[in-house]
Amino acid sequence: MPESVFPVMLGHTPKYRDYQGVMSVPFQLVDDHCAQCMRNHGQTPQRLAQRGGLDPWELLAVVTDRSWREVMAMSAPAVSLELNALLTAQNRTK
């Protein structure tokens, strides 16, 4: 059975134009940070996935246990790089 995924959603504003990162992550990665999902969004990972997921900045904040305010000023390329590095590191530990 394939691993379930958590979607990454992009908006239609210019900030998303330079995002070249992943468009989904393993659901378990987000579920492992359920408490941060609740702090940042007041919703469980399951509910957020049902509603379309998180944008890359919100996702990065959750999976690195940071407030979304801490990552909102990051550039799209920086967010892409950090998310891709995080997933690469996670894949190495499997």
C-alpha positions as CSV (number, residue, x, y, z in Angstrom):
1,M,0.0,0.0,0.0
2,P,1.4,3.4,-0.9
3,E,2.3,5.8,1.9
4,S,-0.4,8.5,2.3
5,V,0.6,12.0,1.4
6,F,-0.1,15.5,2.8
7,P,-0.7,18.1,0.1
8,V,1.2,21.3,-0.4
9,M,-1.0,24.1,-1.9
10,L,0.0,27.2,-3.7
11,G,-1.9,30.4,-4.0
12,H,-2.1,32.8,-6.9
13,T,-0.1,35.6,-5.5
14,P,3.4,36.5,-6.7
15,K,5.1,35.0,-3.6
16,Y,4.4,31.5,-4.9
17,R,5.9,32.2,-8.4
18,D,9.5,31.2,-7.4
19,Y,8.6,28.2,-5.3
20,Q,10.2,25.1,-6.8
21,G,9.8,22.7,-3.9
22,V,7.7,19.6,-3.2
23,M,4.0,19.5,-3.8
24,S,3.3,16.8,-1.2
25,V,5.1,15.2,1.8
26,P,4.6,11.9,3.6
27,F,1.5,12.4,5.8
28,Q,3.4,10.9,8.8
29,L,5.9,13.8,8.7
30,V,3.1,16.2,9.4
31,D,1.3,13.9,11.8
32,D,4.5,13.7,13.8
33,H,4.1,17.4,14.4
34,C,0.4,17.3,15.3
35,A,0.9,19.6,18.4
36,Q,2.5,22.2,16.2
37,C,-0.4,22.0,13.7
38,M,-2.8,22.7,16.6
39,R,-0.7,25.6,17.8
40,N,-0.3,27.2,14.4
41,H,-3.7,26.4,12.8
42,G,-6.0,25.0,15.5
43,Q,-6.6,21.9,13.3
44,T,-5.3,18.4,13.1
45,P,-3.1,17.2,10.2
46,Q,-6.0,15.1,9.0
47,R,-8.4,18.1,8.9
48,L,-5.8,20.3,7.2
49,A,-5.2,17.6,4.5
50,Q,-9.0,17.4,4.0
51,R,-9.0,21.2,3.4
52,G,-6.2,21.1,0.8
53,G,-3.1,21.0,2.9
54,L,-0.8,23.9,3.8
55,D,1.2,26.3,1.8
56,P,5.0,25.7,1.8
57,W,5.7,28.4,4.4
58,E,3.0,27.0,6.8
59,L,4.2,23.4,6.2
60,L,7.9,24.3,6.9
61,A,6.8,26.0,10.1
62,V,4.9,23.0,11.3
63,V,7.5,20.3,10.4
64,T,10.3,22.4,12.1
65,D,8.1,23.2,15.1
66,R,8.2,26.9,14.5
67,S,5.5,29.6,14.5
68,W,4.3,30.4,11.0
69,R,5.4,34.0,11.7
70,E,9.0,32.8,12.0
71,V,9.1,31.6,8.3
72,M,6.7,34.0,6.5
73,A,9.6,36.4,5.6
74,M,11.6,33.6,4.0
75,S,12.0,33.7,0.2
76,A,10.3,31.0,-1.9
77,P,13.7,29.6,-2.9
78,A,14.8,29.4,0.7
79,V,11.6,27.6,1.7
80,S,12.0,25.2,-1.3
81,L,15.6,24.4,-0.3
82,E,14.8,23.8,3.4
83,L,11.8,21.6,2.7
84,N,13.7,19.6,0.1
85,A,16.7,19.2,2.5
86,L,14.3,18.0,5.2
87,L,12.8,15.4,3.0
88,T,16.2,14.2,1.8
89,A,17.4,13.8,5.3
90,Q,14.2,12.0,6.3
91,N,14.6,9.6,3.3
92,R,18.2,8.8,4.4
93,T,17.0,7.7,7.8
94,K,14.4,5.2,6.4
